[in-house]
């Protein structure tokens, strides 16, 4: 079982920024990964087949609570390829640019935080991804 602890920033009610520790776990003998953290004494625990899918679940739950996570995986123009998701744990993704193919130099860790990126809702990120695909046609 591989376990990593990361400090992640969050923004609540569009004004208060805080940091908490997130535990990332690759579960033994399964193809599952796990994300756990605590915000305001509330425990959160999510499991899925890759980290990006799990992070999407985390974000959807936090959005209902008016909380935005600040990490690359929540950026408007960051999205993993199918290969990144199926061949590994979905821990990396591409920074995407309209009209340009994804490039290996633009691979980022979804739990890092590049402050120059724009962190958005799941719906906004998925819309950008669809727009990016259309821009390549």
N, C-alpha and C positions, 0 to 999 in steps of 0.2 A: 504494500500500500504506500503510494507516494503522497506525502502531505506537504503543502506549502502554505505559509501564512503571508498575506499581503495587506498593506495599509491602503485603503481605498477611500477616496473622497466622495461625499454625497452633498447634495443641496436640497434643503427642505423648505417648502413653501416659497420657492424662488428667491430666498434671501439668505438663510443661515447655512453656511458651509461647515461641515464637520467631517471627521475622519474616523473610520473604525477598522478593525482587523477582520479580514475575510479569510476563511480557511478553505483551501482548494484541495480536493482529494481525488486521486485516481483509485477507484475501488478495485481490490484484488479479485481475480477470478470472474470479473464481469467486464462488460464494455461500457461501464457507467462512470461518470464523474459526479462529484458532489461539491456544492458550495454552501457554506454555513457562515452566518454572521449575526450580530446582535445590534439592534438600533433601539435606543430608549427602552432598554430592558425587555425588548421583544425579540425572541429567537426566530431566525429565518433559516430554512433548510430546503434546498432544492437539489434534485438529482435528475440527470438526463444522459443521453448518449455522447454528447460532446459539450465542451465548455461554452461554446457560443450559444447553443440551444438552451443550456442551463442559464446563461446570463440573460437571454431573452425572457425566460420565465421570471427571473429575479426582477428585471426591469418592469415587466408588465404588472407585477404585484406592487412594486414601489410606486409606479405611476398612479395607482389607485389611492395611494397615501400622500400624493403630491411631493414625492421624493425623486430626484434625478441623480443617477449614479454618474460619476466623473471617471470614466476609463475609456480607452480607445475603442473597446467593443460597443460603446454607446454613442460613438461619433457618427454624424450624418453620412460621411463618405468612407466608412470602414465596414467591410463585409468579407466573410471567408468564401473561398472557392469550395466547390463540392469535394475536391481532392483534399483540401486542408481539413475538412470536417471528417471525411471517411478514412483517411490514411493516418490520422493522428487523433489528438484529443480535442481538436477545434480550438486550440489555444492561440493560433495565429490567424491573421486576416490581412487582406490587402487594403491599403488606402487607395481609393478609387477616384478617378478624374474623368469627367464627362468627355466622351470622344476618344479616350485613350484606353488601350488594353492594360490589364493589370500587369505590373512588373515586379520582379523579385526584390528590387531595391525598395519597394513600397510595402513590404511585409512588416507588420507590427504585432506585438504581443497585445492581446485584447485587454489584459489587466493592467498594462502600463497606462500612464496618463500624459499624453502630449497636450499641453495646455493651449496650443494654437488651434486645436480641433474644436468643432462645434458639437456639443453633446445634446442629443435630441431624443424624442420618444421613439419607441419601436416602430410605430406607423410611419413617422417621418424618415427613419432610416430605411425601411423597406421600400418606401416611395422613391428615395434617391437611388437605391439599388435597381429598381425597375427602370428608372429614367436612364441610369448608366447603361444598362443592357440595350435599351432602345437607341442610345446615342452611338452605339457601335455598328448599327445597321447601315 
